[in-house]
Amino acid sequence: MDELKWELLTEVQGRLQADLLKSYLEAYGIDVELFQESIGHHIYPVTVDGLGRVQLFVSKEQAEEAHKLLDEYNAARE
């Protein structure tokens, strides 16, 4: 069986926040994949009961660097 290639980096509330974070990480060369329940990203986004949550996955090879960038990103937002 193949080893998993992706690792969960973080989970955010809403597609807008996920897209912003994805763009930030990609600017540093980090490959990012988003996962969200399909009902959560229609014309009228649903944020009840966790349906608006978006998970960001990064490749295992880039996970350490991605975690450092995420820490910097979060520190800058405070």
C-alpha positions in Angstrom: 0.0 0.0 0.0 1.3 3.4 -0.9 2.1 5.9 1.9 -0.1 8.9 2.1 1.3 11.9 0.2 -0.6 14.7 1.9 -0.8 15.9 5.5 -3.5 18.0 7.2 -2.0 21.5 7.9 -4.9 23.3 9.3 -8.7 23.8 9.2 -10.3 27.2 8.8 -13.8 28.5 8.8 -15.0 29.6 5.3 -13.7 29.3 1.7 -12.5 32.9 1.6 -10.0 32.3 4.5 -8.9 29.0 3.0 -8.3 30.7 -0.4 -6.3 33.5 1.2 -4.1 31.0 3.1 -3.7 28.8 0.1 -2.5 31.8 -2.0 0.0 32.8 0.8 1.5 29.3 1.0 1.6 28.9 -2.8 3.5 32.2 -3.1 6.3 30.4 -1.1 6.1 27.4 -3.4 4.0 25.2 -1.1 1.6 22.9 -2.9 -1.9 23.1 -1.2 -5.0 21.0 -1.7 -8.4 22.2 -0.2 -11.1 19.9 1.1 -14.6 21.1 1.9 -18.0 19.5 2.1 -19.7 20.2 -1.2 -22.7 21.9 0.4 -20.5 24.4 2.1 -19.3 26.3 -1.0 -22.4 27.0 -3.0 -23.8 30.5 -3.8 -25.1 30.8 -0.3 -22.3 29.3 1.8 -23.4 27.2 4.8 -21.5 27.6 8.0 -23.7 25.7 10.4 -22.5 22.5 12.1 -19.1 22.7 10.6 -20.2 22.7 7.0 -18.2 25.9 6.3 -15.0 24.4 7.5 -12.2 23.9 4.9 -9.2 21.7 5.5 -5.9 22.6 3.9 -3.5 19.7 3.1 0.1 20.1 2.1 2.6 17.5 0.8 4.5 15.7 3.5 7.8 16.9 2.0 6.7 20.5 2.5 4.8 20.1 5.8 7.6 21.5 8.1 8.0 24.6 6.0 4.3 25.0 5.7 3.8 24.9 9.5 6.5 27.6 9.9 4.7 29.8 7.3 1.4 29.2 9.0 2.8 30.3 12.3 4.1 33.5 10.7 0.8 34.1 9.0 -1.2 33.7 12.2 1.3 35.9 14.1 0.9 38.7 11.5 -2.9 38.5 11.9 -2.8 39.1 15.7 
